């Protein structure tokens, strides 16, 4: 069987441009990993590299299992002095080898991430979820490939694509149902048809929702049933129910096949765990920032030192339109603008301000910067009806603006891009002629990134594609 395995593996990469195809796929993944460093890497690249791309092995496995039927190679397996069982196992091992090669190919990218920010909980689960997805997809793809024995690989590949889409779509659907409290309904049970959902529930993590099943025993049993049942049913069909060119199944065997396929679909939906009453662990150390993606309506703005007041503002994410964002571990000099809900015609008699960073953001205010702040106030004119509301509820047309020179030093990153640190500003002020002390508590965020992550991801991501291109050129020179 080892000889069959080696020969089948060599045959997969025997085409002149096979290595080029591998290089293009790896180059796409490496380029995506590099681009994803500009925002939350796990949310962007992690979903694609560890979830969507591995699911593509389902139609790939279906096509590779069905292709010997289409090109009539399987006839030699049935007639040559080769054990059909050994050839079938060798064929599956080749597909599993390709799946393992994919997993190893994306490992250096994860290593760059871990070297910069450590191992967050979500990445830890991704690294287990992905090989599970690969194994499940190879198992189900093998079963689909065996069921089609025609002279074309189009039907099994198309079926594999359809099953792949169903499996993938049910993951966000299940998350949505759990978020809305419908995880245990009939539709929630239907989502358990996807082994990807079962594996995610079994590993105890989520992508977007906040609840996981309290028990996972039946989840793991159903998942094992799909994997072992798919491989076992595929092997039994190939060895016992099919001949060289056609089906040779008896009525009893057809009934067994039908019941087996029904069990693979119905058992998880009927018996999978749906008691979503346990809080999901946090995916990372990222803080919760309410209204992070809101645009406009804020009372804070961030500009370059001595920069003008922005004409359009103010987002919760203060440096949304600045690129690159703040570098982690380095001090960045900026001016923080606080828009007071006080008309410029009114004089302020007292103003005290405190600025504090959260979750690893160090905000430093120069000594003496706030001593004479009342003498350095600026003004801003708002469009009608847009300005902040004063104590009497009227919108300010021309209001006071406080400019605070600060130095921002992000630290303790939990991602390599799109790291959003909260920043809190507390201000108390008194308007001339009013005994009341007014308070403003404003919270916003600033975005930061690991400075060298883009170059590191791009460099690591280019190594394997270049090696594949070198292998392609070597084969081309030998075979031209």
N, C-alpha and C positions, 0 to 999 in steps of 0.2 A: 504494500500500500504506500510506503514511503516513496518508492520509485514513481508510482502513479502521481503522487502529490507533487513531486519535483517537476515532472514533465508537464503536468497541468499548470503549475505556477509559471513555468517558463513560457508556455503557450500563451498565457494571458498577456505577457509583455513582449511577445515575439514580433508584433507589428512594428513597422518602421516608425510610425508616428505615435505609438502608444505612450512613450515617455513624454512626448510633447503635450499630450492630453493631461497627463499627471502634472506636468509643470504648470500648465495653465490653471488647473484647479488649485494647486498649492499657491500659485502667485495671487490668485483671487483672494484666497483666505488670508494670506500674509498681508496683502494690500489693505483688505478690510480691517484686519487687526490694527494696522498702523493708523488708518483713518479714524478708527473707533477710539483712539487715545485722546481725541479732541473733545470727547464727551464721555459719559459714563460707559466704561469699557464692557462691564458685565451686562449692562442692559442692551448694548448694541451688538458687539461681536459675540458675547456669550450666548445670546439667544440663537444666533445663526450658526456659529461654529459648534456649539454643544447640543443643539436641539434640531434645527431645521436641516442642516447638512447631513447629519447621521441618518435621518429618516430616508434620505435618498437611496440608501443601500437596499431598501425594500424592492423597488422595481429593478435595481441592478442585480440583486440576487435572483429575482424571478427570470430575468433575461438570460443570466448565465446558466441557470439550471435548464431552461427550455431550449437554449441554442443548440446543444447536441442533437436534439430531435429535429430542429429546423434544418441543420446542415447534414443530417443523416449520419453523423458520427456515431450516434448511439447504436447503430446497427453493428458496428464493429465490437462494441462492448458486449452485445448480446451473443455474438458469434465467435469472438476471439477467446483464447484461453486466459481470460481475465475475469476475476470474480466481480460480478456487478456490484456487490455490496462494497467492496474495496474501492471501486471507481467512484461510487456515489459519495462515500465518506470523504475520499480525496477531493472531490469537487467542492463539497461543503467546506472542507478545511482551507481550500484556496480562497473562497469568498471570505471566510473568517480571517484569513491572513491579510487580505486587502482591508478589511475593517480595522484590524489591529494596526496596519500601516497608517491608516488615516488618523487613528487615535495618537500614535506616536508622532505624526507630523504636526499636530496642533499642540503637543506637549511643550515644545520650546517657547511658544508664545505665552502659555500659562506660566512658564518658569520666569519669564521677564516680568510678568505681572506680580507674581509672588515675591520676587526679589525686591520690588519697589514698595509694595504695600502690605506684604504678608498674605496669609490665606484666609479670606473671608468665608463665612458659612456658605454662601450661595455658590462660590467657586468650588468649595469642597464637595458639595452635593453634585454640581455639574460634572466633576471628574469621575463620579460614580454613575451618574445618570447616563452619560454618553456611552460607555461600554455596554450598559444594559440596553439602551436603545439599539445599538449596533447588533447585539445578539438577538433581540426580539425581531428586528427587521430581517436579518438573515434567515431566521427560523420561518417566519411567515412568508417571506419571499421564496424560500425553497419549496414550501408547500404549494404556493401559487404556480411556480415554474413546473412542478410535477403534474399538476392538474391539466395542463395544456400540452398536448402531444402532436400538434399540427406542424405544418411545414413553414410556419412563420413565428417570429418572436414577438410580433406586434400584439397579439391578444394577451399573453402573460404580462408583458411590460405595461400595457394599458391598464390591465387589472391591478397590477402592482402600484401604478401611479394613483389609481382611484382609491385603493386601500390606504396608501400613504397619505393622501389628502384627508381622508376620514380620520385617521389616527392623529394627524397634526391639528386639524381643526377642533377636535374634541378637547384638546388641552386648554385653549383659552375659553372655550364654552364652559368647561367644568369650573374654571376659575371664576367666571362671571356668575354662574349659578350659585357657587358657594358664597360669593360676596353678597348676593341678594338673599341668601338664606334658603335657596332651593336645592341645595346639594343632595338632600335625601329624597327628593321627589322622583317621579318616574323618569323625567328628563335627566336628572342627575345620575340615575342608575344607567341610563343609555350611554352617558359619557364614559362609563367604566369599560365599555367595549374596547376602548383604546388602551393597549398595554402601556403606552407612554404615561397615561394618567395613573394607571395602577402603580407603575414604578415610581412616579413622583410622589404619590401618596405614601407608598411604602418607605421611601427615604425621608419622609417628614419635612418637606419644604414646599414652598409655593413660589410662583412667579409674580403674582400681583395681589392675590387675596391674602387674608390674615388668619385663616383657620385651616387646620389639617385634621384628619381622622384621629380619634382618640385610640382606636385599636387598628392594627394592620395585619392580623393573622390571616384573615380570609383574603386580604389583598395580595399577600405573598403567595398564598395557595393558588389563587386564580392566575397570577403571573407565571408561576411555575407550570401550571396547566397549559398555558398558551405556548410557552417555549418548548417544553418537553413534548406536548401533544402535537405541535406543528412538525417538529423534527421526526417524531415517531410515526405520525400518520403519513408524512411525505415518504419516508423510507419504506413503510409497508405498502403503500400504493405502488411505488416504483418497482419493488421487488416481487410483489405478490399479485397485483391487480392489473399490471400492464405488460404487454408483449413488446415485440420489436417495433411495430408500426401502429398498434391500436390497443384499445382497452380489451382486457380479457377477464374482467371482473364478473363474478357470479352475482345473482340477485342478493345473496346474503352479504357479499362484500360491498355491493353498492349501498346497502342499508347501513353498514358499518361506517362507510365514508360519509354518508349523509349525516348520521348521528354525530360523528366526530366533528365535522365542520360546524354543526349546530351547537355542540357543546363549547367549542372554542369561542363562539360569539355570545351564547346565552348565559353560561355559567358566571363569567365576570359581571355581567349586567344584573344578574339575579342575586348573587351572593357576595359581591364586593362590599367592603366597608364604606359606609356613608355617614357615619356619626361625626360630623364636622363640628365638634364642640371643644377643640383644643387649640389654643393660640399658637400660631406658627412662629418659629424663632425668627429674629431679625436677620435679614439677608446680609447686612454689613453694619458698620458703626455709623452710617450716615444719619444725621439728625433729621428730625421732622421739621420742615419749614412750611407753615401754612401759606397758601397763596403764592407759592414759589414762581409759578408760570403766569401770574397775572401781569398785565401790561397797563401802566398808567395808574394814577390814583394814589401813589405813594407819597410819603413826606420826606424821603431821603433820596439823595443823588450822589454819585461818585464821579469826580472829574479829575483831570490832571492838575498838578499844582498851579494855582492862579488861573486855571481855566475858566472860561465863561460859564454862566448858568445855562444848562441845556434848555433849548426851546420846547422840546417835547420830553416829558418825563411823567412819572418816575416809576420804573418797574421795581418789583420786589427784588429781582436779581439785578444788583446795581451795575455790574460790569457786563451785562448781557451782550452789548454791542462792541465790546473791546476784544481785539484778538492780537496776540495771544492773551489768555487769561493770566491771573497772578501765578508766578512760579512758586512752588512749594519750597520752603526752606530759605527763601530770600525775602528781604525787606523791599516793599514797593511803596514809594511815596505818592500819596493821593490827597485830594481835598474832599472831605465829606460835607455835603450841603444838607442843612436841615431847614425845611420850609415851615415857618411858624404860621399858625392861623390867626395872625394879628395884622391889622391894617397898618401900613407904614405911617399913617397919620397919627397913630397912637404911639406914645413913648413907653419903652420898657424900663422899669426901675430895677429889676433883678432878673438875672438869667443864670441858671446853673445847669451844666450838661455833663453827663457821664456816658462814655462810649466803651463798650466791652464786646470782645469777640468770644465766640463759643466753639466748642468741639475741636479745639486745637488751633484756633485763629487768635493770634496775639495782635492786639490793636494798641499801638503806642501813640500817645499824644505828647508832643514836645512840651517841656516845662515852660510855663508862662503863656502858652498859646490861648488859654481860656481866661486869663486875668483881665484883659481889656476887651473882652469880646463884645460888650455893649457899644463900644466906640467904633467897632469895625463891622457893623451889620451892613448887609447889602439888601437890595430890593429886587422883587420880581413882579412883573405885570402879567396877570392871568387873563385868558379869554373870558368873556362874560359867562358867568355860571359855572366855571370850571375850577376856580380857586377853592382853597380849603375853607370850611365853615368856621366862623369865629364863635365866641361864647354865646352870642345872641342868635346863632343859626344862619347868619347872612354870609354869602360867599364873598371872600376877600378878593378885591380887584388888583390891588398892589400891596403885597405883603412883605414882611421881613424875612430875610434869608441869613442863616448863620453858616459861616465857612469855618470848618474845623480841619486844620492840617493834621494828618495822621500817617502812620506807617503801618502797613499790613504785612504780617509775617505768618503765612499759613504753615501748619505743621501737622504731624500725625495723619497723613492722608489715608483714606479708606478706598480709594480708587486711583487710577492714573490719569484720569481726565474727568471733567465735569464734577469736580469736588466742590460742593457748595457749602460754605461755612456761614452759620448765622452770625449776625452782628446786631447788637441791641444798643439803642440810644434812649436814654432817659433824660428828659429836660423838664425843669420847673421854671416858671417865669411869672412875673407880676407886672400887670399893665398899670401905668400911671393913672391914679384916680380910682382904682379898684382895689379893695382890700383882699380880694380872692386870689389865692395861689393856684395857678393852672399847671397841669402836668401833661406831658406827652410821653408815651411809651411806644416807641417805634421799633419794629423788627424787620430787617431785610437780610440779604445774603450776598456774598461775593463768591465768584467762581475761581477755582485754581486748578493747576495741572502739575504733574511731575515733569520737570523740564526736559529730561533726556528720554522720556518714554517713546516719543514718536520715532526718534532715530534708532533706538534699541529694537523696537518692534519691526521697523522697516528692515533693519539689518538681519535680524534673526529670520524674518519671514522670507527673505530673498535667498537664503542658503540652500534649502531643499529644491526650490525651482531651478536654481542654477545647476545643481548636481543632476537633476533630471534632464535638463537641456544638454548637459555634457554627455550623459548616457545616450541621448538621442543622436547626437552628432557622431559619437563613437559607433553606434549601430549603423547609422547611415553610411559611414565611410567603409564599413565592412561589407555591406550588402549592395552598394551601388554598382 
